[in-house]
């Protein structure tokens, strides 16, 4: 059975002239990048495993240099690629915290049992995350703030989220 790969970032652009790439991390823990050794790069040029040669943090971004990538031109071929690791390499999260890929795809219901749709995306506009929920059944979309007073239960086994909407949230 193949191992499950999870996205930890997206390569935005080359950085400098020595083959580094600027990566938008999909992690709250910027320091996590220092643990990277080998990653899978998925992009237009295909999928390839690359060894991480050098890592640093710059303005809330990761700057990665891969073994064998020494020029800006080589790095530019990786633009818009996803950076993935094996799910077994993820750092454990505290209770009540979840990775984006665990939330995306969950079916969302109100505490009364009303089906709202599936989480399509996790947005990060500022103070708290926001779940974009889309219903193919009702052809609706709503934004659910990831707050304890709204999100009452997340059940990863049943792939379900129960919410108690704030007044006016679903209007």
C-alpha positions, 0 to 999 in steps of 0.5 A: 500500500502506498503511503499517504502524502500531504501538502505542507507548502507551495513554491511561489517563485525562485529566490535569488540566483543560487537555486533557492525557492520561496515556499508558502508554508501550510503550517503554523509552525514556521520552524518545522521546515528545519526538519525537512530532509526529503520532499515530493515536489508535484508540479507541471513538470511531473512529480519528483522526490528531492533532498533538501540541501538548505533551509531558512526562514524569510518574512514568514516564508520558507526558503528551500534549496534542493540538492542539484538545484543551483541556479535561478533557472532551475529553481524557476521550473519548480514555480507553483509546485506543491511540496509534500511529505509522507503523512507519517512525518507530520508533527503531532498536534495538540488536542482540538487542532487539525491539519487542513487536509483533515478538515477539507472534505468534512460534511457540515451539519448544524446541531439540529441536523441540517446539512450545509455541505462539505468544507472545500477550503480553509481560509486564513483571513486574520484572527481565526480560520474560516471554513468555506462550505459548499453544498451541491444539494442546495447550491449554496455556499457559506463561511463558517468561523473556526471558533469553539462557540460555533464548531461544536464537534469534529469527528474525523472517523465519521468525516463530520463537523457539527456547528451551532451557527451564530445568529445571521450566519446562514442568512 
